[in-house]
Amino acid sequence: MKLRKSALWALVALLPLVDPNPYRVEIFATAALYALLALGLNVIVGFTGLLHLGFAAFFAIGAYAYALLNLRSGWPFWLGLPAAAGLAGLAAAALGLPAIRVRGDYLAIVTLGFGEIVRIVVTNLEPWTGGPNGLMGIAHPTIGSFNFGVDSKPYYTLLALWVALTAWACSRLARSRIGLAWAAIREDELAACSLGIDASQLKLLALAIGGAIAGAAGCLFASKQGTITPDSFDFILSVMILAMVILGGLGSVPGAIVGALVLGTAPEFLRGFASYRMLIFGVLMIVLMRLRPQGLLGGQLIRRKAGSGDAAASG
């Protein structure tokens, strides 16, 4: 099983060599960026059960953090990446301090407001962020004398490797004691607290980890584009990332990746239908969620455990 997964990741990483078409490589590079964001949001929504509608804010914080560090202080990409992730993680934890006092729909409203505040702030801080025009001339990553430039192929390989690393870390985290505590909070927070689980601290940790993953994605996005504007981090993006997590299956690491690949590539592959493509896309989403309300890969772990238990009982 592990060998098959390794072979699959190797094939995904080497896709630009298998299919060097620049247009398709660009589509899959964008989908890989979505997958990274979906993995981060899955920690918050899927693992812990915190409904977050402003996730694009952490994406923006990471992107602008790297852009400012690079343009103002000359920081290279490899130094800006951990800095952007750390700043976004701190911002997520800072938001969590007041936000975790509320639950459900109220938490969703708080996070939605935070997302809009970040977008409005970067739009109005024109001396620093460039305002609506954004920031330009952001440095691309370099490895030795090799500069990634504007070619999508090296970015796709970098994003695929980063998604694989993040997915591995999230999978290990989900199986750890922290992941089990997150699952207990998601299912019944009151019962989890009665067992001695510190729900507040674990919620903050989930927000910080999810925010850090989004911050790293923002840094990768800014370095790939070379320019960023506030329009790239609107509310629609937050909704799209949440839809990817739900489509793949809440709490499922492979599901988050599959959901991102489906929603990230489907509109492009339906481009041949011109003005009807979004209608077809919407209908397919409705049908799919009607047939699989738990998501594409959701609920598999529960059924597997239940099946193992039944087998053990019958044996």
C-alpha positions in Angstrom: 0.0 0.0 0.0 2.8 2.4 0.9 4.6 1.5 -2.2 1.6 2.3 -4.3 1.1 5.6 -2.6 4.8 6.5 -3.2 4.5 5.6 -6.8 1.4 7.7 -7.1 3.1 10.7 -5.6 6.1 10.3 -7.8 3.8 10.2 -10.9 2.0 13.3 -9.8 5.3 15.1 -9.1 6.6 14.1 -12.5 3.5 15.1 -14.4 5.2 18.0 -16.3 7.5 15.4 -17.9 4.6 13.1 -18.7 2.4 15.9 -20.1 4.5 19.0 -20.8 1.6 21.1 -22.1 2.0 24.4 -20.3 -1.7 25.1 -20.1 -2.5 21.8 -18.4 0.5 22.1 -16.1 -0.7 25.6 -15.1 -4.1 24.1 -14.3 -2.7 21.4 -12.1 -0.3 23.8 -10.4 -3.3 25.9 -9.4 -5.2 22.8 -8.3 -2.2 21.8 -6.1 -2.2 25.3 -4.5 -5.9 24.7 -3.8 -5.1 21.3 -2.3 -2.6 22.9 0.1 -5.3 25.4 1.2 -7.9 22.6 1.6 -5.5 20.6 3.8 -5.1 23.7 6.0 -8.8 24.3 6.3 -9.4 20.6 6.9 -7.4 20.8 10.1 -9.8 23.5 11.4 -13.1 22.3 10.0 -12.6 18.6 9.4 -10.4 17.6 12.4 -11.8 20.0 15.0 -15.2 21.0 13.7 -14.7 24.8 13.7 -16.7 26.4 10.9 -14.4 29.0 9.3 -15.5 31.3 6.6 -12.5 33.7 6.4 -9.7 31.3 5.6 -8.6 33.3 2.6 -7.4 35.9 5.2 -4.5 33.7 6.3 -3.7 33.0 2.6 -3.5 36.8 2.1 -1.4 37.3 5.3 1.2 34.8 4.0 1.3 36.3 0.5 1.7 39.9 1.7 4.2 38.9 4.4 6.5 37.3 1.9 6.0 40.1 -0.6 6.8 42.9 1.9 9.8 41.0 3.3 11.1 40.4 -0.2 10.5 43.9 -1.6 11.3 45.9 1.6 14.1 43.8 3.1 15.3 41.6 0.3 14.4 38.3 1.9 14.7 35.4 -0.5 11.9 32.9 -0.9 13.4 30.2 1.3 13.6 32.6 4.2 10.3 34.2 3.5 8.4 30.8 3.4 8.7 29.9 7.1 8.3 33.6 8.1 5.0 33.9 6.1 3.8 30.6 7.6 4.7 31.7 11.1 3.0 35.1 10.8 -0.2 33.6 9.4 -0.2 31.0 12.1 0.2 33.7 14.8 -2.6 35.7 13.2 -4.9 32.7 13.3 -4.1 32.1 16.9 -4.7 35.8 17.7 -8.1 35.6 16.0 -8.8 32.4 17.9 -8.4 34.0 21.4 -11.7 35.9 21.2 -13.3 33.7 18.5 -13.3 30.4 20.3 -15.6 31.8 22.9 -18.4 31.4 20.4 -19.6 28.4 18.4 -21.4 27.3 15.3 -22.9 30.0 13.2 -21.6 32.8 15.5 -18.0 31.5 14.9 -18.7 31.5 11.2 -19.8 35.1 11.3 -16.7 36.1 13.4 -14.3 34.5 10.9 -16.2 35.9 7.9 -15.8 39.4 9.4 -12.1 38.8 10.0 -11.6 37.7 6.4 -13.2 40.9 5.1 -11.3 43.1 7.5 -8.0 41.7 6.2 -9.0 42.3 2.6 -10.1 45.8 3.4 -7.0 46.6 5.3 -4.6 45.5 2.6 -6.7 47.5 0.1 -6.5 50.7 2.1 -2.9 50.5 3.3 -1.7 51.8 0.0 1.8 53.0 1.1 2.6 49.5 2.2 0.5 47.1 0.2 0.0 49.1 -3.0 -3.7 49.4 -2.4 -6.0 48.0 -5.1 -3.1 47.8 -7.5 -1.2 45.4 -5.2 2.5 44.7 -5.2 4.6 43.8 -8.2 8.2 42.6 -8.7 8.0 39.8 -6.1 11.1 37.5 -6.4 10.6 34.0 -7.7 12.2 31.0 -5.9 15.8 30.1 -6.7 17.8 26.9 -6.2 21.4 27.7 -6.7 21.7 29.4 -10.0 18.4 28.1 -11.2 15.5 30.6 -11.1 12.0 29.3 -11.3 10.9 32.4 -13.4 7.5 32.3 -14.9 7.5 28.6 -16.1 4.8 26.6 -14.4 6.7 23.3 -14.4 9.1 23.9 -11.5 6.2 25.5 -9.5 4.0 22.5 -10.1 6.8 20.1 -8.9 7.4 22.3 -5.8 3.7 22.5 -5.0 3.2 18.8 -5.5 6.1 18.0 -3.1 4.8 20.5 -0.6 1.3 19.1 -0.7 2.7 15.6 -0.2 4.7 16.7 2.8 1.7 18.6 4.3 -0.6 15.6 3.7 1.8 13.3 5.4 2.1 15.6 8.4 -1.7 16.0 8.6 -2.2 12.3 8.4 0.3 11.7 11.3 -1.3 14.5 13.2 -4.8 13.0 12.8 -3.6 9.7 14.2 -1.9 11.3 17.2 -3.3 12.0 20.6 -3.9 15.6 19.6 -5.8 14.4 16.5 -7.9 12.1 18.7 -8.6 15.0 21.1 -9.6 17.2 18.1 -12.0 14.4 17.0 -13.5 14.3 20.5 -14.0 18.1 20.5 -15.6 17.9 17.1 -18.1 15.1 18.1 -19.0 16.5 21.6 -17.0 19.3 23.1 -18.8 19.1 26.5 -18.0 15.4 26.8 -14.4 16.0 25.7 -13.9 18.7 28.4 -15.4 16.3 31.0 -12.6 13.9 30.2 -9.9 16.5 30.9 -9.3 17.7 27.3 -8.4 21.4 27.2 -10.7 22.3 24.3 -9.6 26.0 24.2 -5.9 25.2 23.8 -6.5 22.5 21.2 -8.8 24.8 19.2 -6.1 27.5 19.1 -3.5 24.9 18.0 -5.8 23.8 15.2 -6.3 27.4 14.1 -2.6 28.1 14.2 -1.6 25.0 12.2 -4.3 25.6 9.6 -3.3 29.3 9.4 0.4 28.4 9.0 -0.4 26.0 6.1 -2.4 28.8 4.4 0.4 31.3 5.0 2.9 28.9 3.3 0.4 28.6 0.4 0.2 32.4 0.2 4.0 32.7 0.0 4.1 30.1 -2.8 1.3 31.9 -4.6 3.0 35.3 -4.3 6.4 33.9 -5.5 4.7 32.1 -8.4 2.6 35.1 -9.6 5.2 37.8 -9.0 2.4 40.2 -8.2 -0.6 40.1 -5.8 -3.7 42.2 -5.4 -6.5 42.2 -2.7 -9.0 40.7 -5.3 -7.1 37.4 -5.1 -8.2 36.9 -1.5 -11.9 37.5 -1.4 -14.8 35.7 0.3 -15.5 33.6 -2.7 -12.1 31.9 -2.3 -12.9 31.0 1.3 -16.2 29.5 0.2 -14.5 27.5 -2.6 -11.9 26.1 -0.2 -14.6 25.1 2.2 -16.5 23.5 -0.7 -13.4 21.5 -1.6 -13.1 20.2 2.0 -16.8 19.2 2.2 -16.8 17.6 -1.3 -13.7 15.5 -0.5 -15.1 14.5 3.0 -14.7 16.3 6.3 -11.7 15.1 8.2 -10.3 13.1 5.3 -6.7 14.1 4.2 -6.9 12.4 0.8 -10.5 13.7 0.4 -9.3 17.3 0.8 -6.8 16.8 -2.0 -9.3 15.1 -4.3 -11.9 17.8 -3.6 -9.4 20.5 -4.5 -8.4 18.6 -7.7 -12.0 18.2 -8.7 -13.1 21.8 -8.0 -9.8 23.2 -9.2 -9.8 21.5 -12.6 -13.5 20.8 -13.5 -14.3 24.4 -14.6 -11.3 24.4 -16.9 -12.1 21.1 -18.5 -15.7 22.3 -19.0 -14.5 25.4 -20.8 -15.5 23.9 -24.1 -19.2 24.3 -23.1 -18.6 28.1 -23.0 -21.4 29.9 -21.1 -23.0 26.6 -19.9 -19.9 25.3 -18.1 -20.7 26.9 -14.7 -24.3 25.6 -14.9 -23.1 22.1 -15.7 -20.5 22.4 -12.9 -23.2 23.4 -10.4 -25.5 20.6 -11.4 -22.8 18.1 -11.1 -22.0 19.4 -7.6 -25.6 19.1 -6.5 -25.9 15.5 -7.9 -22.6 14.5 -6.3 -23.5 15.8 -2.9 -26.9 14.3 -3.2 -25.5 10.8 -3.9 -22.5 11.2 -1.5 -23.5 13.6 1.3 -20.4 12.4 3.3 -18.1 13.5 0.5 -16.1 11.6 -2.0 -13.8 10.0 0.6 -15.6 10.8 3.8 -16.7 8.0 6.2 -14.4 5.4 4.8 -12.3 5.2 8.0 -15.5 4.7 10.1 -16.8 2.0 7.9 -13.4 0.2 7.9 -13.2 0.3 11.7 -16.8 -0.9 12.0 -16.1 -3.7 9.6 -13.0 -4.7 11.5 -15.0 -4.7 14.7 -17.8 -6.9 13.2 -15.2 -9.3 11.8 -13.5 -9.6 15.2 -16.9 -10.1 16.9 -17.9 -12.8 14.5 -14.5 -14.4 14.8 
